[in-house]
């Protein structure tokens, strides 16, 4: 078997593997964003998510997701969500920056 052909095959397999990892990560990120947004809409309708912090450790060492969101009247809040079910825990005032 030709060594160059074999190396070319490994190169394309690596490229496909990296592409699959990127696609799966993007899909999981989309699912996270949509489930947190759905949970947030039950608490604050017509709000817009500005950003999501993947993991945040609280004072009692519990890991949660945090999302910064803006309400319809322009106020910003930081909301906490459970890591497994993405259910709303609580929120507090935050700056919009």
DAMO-V430534 format. One record per residue. N is the residue number from 1. BURIAL is + if it has 9 or more other C-alpha atoms within 8 Angstrom, else -. Layout:
n: (N | N)
burial: (BURIAL | BURIAL)
This chain:
n: (1 | 2 | 3 | 4 | 5 | 6 | 7 | 8 | 9 | 10 | 11 | 12 | 13 | 14 | 15 | 16 | 17 | 18 | 19 | 20 | 21 | 22 | 23 | 24 | 25 | 26 | 27 | 28 | 29 | 30 | 31 | 32 | 33 | 34 | 35 | 36 | 37 | 38 | 39 | 40 | 41 | 42 | 43 | 44 | 45 | 46 | 47 | 48 | 49 | 50 | 51 | 52 | 53 | 54 | 55 | 56 | 57 | 58 | 59 | 60 | 61 | 62 | 63 | 64 | 65 | 66 | 67 | 68 | 69 | 70 | 71 | 72 | 73 | 74 | 75 | 76 | 77 | 78 | 79 | 80 | 81 | 82 | 83 | 84 | 85 | 86 | 87 | 88 | 89 | 90 | 91 | 92 | 93 | 94 | 95 | 96 | 97)
burial: (- | - | - | - | - | + | - | - | - | - | - | - | - | - | - | - | - | - | - | - | - | - | - | - | - | - | - | - | - | - | - | - | + | - | + | + | + | - | + | + | + | - | - | - | - | - | + | - | + | - | - | + | - | - | + | + | + | - | - | - | - | - | + | + | + | + | + | + | + | + | + | - | - | - | - | + | + | + | + | + | + | + | + | - | - | + | - | + | - | - | - | - | - | - | - | - | -)
